[in-house]
Amino acid sequence: MAPVDNTPFFVLGSQRSGTTMLRLMLNRHPRLGVPHESKFMIAFNSRLAEYIDLSSPMNARRLLDDIAQHKAVAAGGLIEDRDAILDSDISTFAQMIDVIMSEKARRMGKARWGDKTPFYITHIDELWSLFPDSKIVHLVRDGRDVVVSQRNIEWMSSNIPKLAIDWKWKTTLCHKVGSVRGPDFFLEVRYEDLIVETERVLREICEFLGEDFSPSMLEFHEEGAENVPEESRQWHQNSMRAPDPSKLGAWKRKLSVADRIIFEQNAGEALDLFGYEKECLQSTLGSRLKNFYYAAVMRW
């Protein structure tokens, strides 16, 4: 019998790429606990000098108290019993993270923890510096559908060139860094495949993580809302529902020809990299005027 693998894992992807849906699927696995995104790991990794030696109980408590005040940590209920966390042997930040996440997983009735935080996609190297044996699942979605989804969020940009470049940069960076590490530690899957061939893709992810496939993951939507903080539910309505292939390729209906031309001009290489179709349309007067509009007027 193969030894049980309890190493942590991370689900990464640019914002609005379906990572919340994948999190909810994995969270239904009987062994995997994937709570609401953490956000604190990278934020505090750059501030460790403020806490000096974490083997000091006083310093460890000070760091834990500050982490507990982080908005995402509070929203996801990541820290429920600070004393239980501090009772563990902690001398490094990685140990602090592991204890926080392991305690949260234990309270969820799970043996292994994972994390889904889109913000970490550009910090994949830091994740591996903290947890060298961790596994990373990179979920990629057609950037044009990402843009359609992002433009529906009131606090996100509506600037197509900016969004295209952001998607290209984040997905390509994660792909390149992960590919160097190799298939034992990095798995890339497409959102479209997850939607159309849900069980096959989940089996692939489970095999990558060293876990048995659990059919319960296919029923994630039955309790999806219960596992998303109330203040975040309005942004994740589709993530809490059963996969719907009819929603794929919305960019063909919801992006103007000019915007499609502009997106492809800025992120065509990434579309090629991940195997997405390209229209290869020539610039038009409309696309040139709209490019000027994004550069001079709608700069955000």
NORPEUR-V463618 format. One record per run of one state. SS is the DSSP state (H for helix, E for strand, L for the rest). FROM is the first residue (numbers start at 0). TO is the last residue. Records with the same first field share a line. If there is no record, write none. Layout:
SS = FROM-TO, FROM-TO
//
This chain:
L = 0-7, 12-17, 27-30, 34-38, 45-46, 51-55, 68-69, 76-80, 86-91, 107-110, 116-116, 130-133, 140-141, 150-158, 181-184, 196-196, 209-213, 223-223, 227-228, 235-236, 240-243, 247-249, 254-255, 273-283, 296-299
E = 8-11, 31-33, 111-115, 134-139, 185-189
H = 18-26, 39-44, 47-50, 56-67, 70-75, 81-85, 92-106, 117-129, 142-149, 159-180, 190-195, 197-208, 214-222, 224-226, 229-234, 237-239, 244-246, 250-253, 256-272, 284-295
//
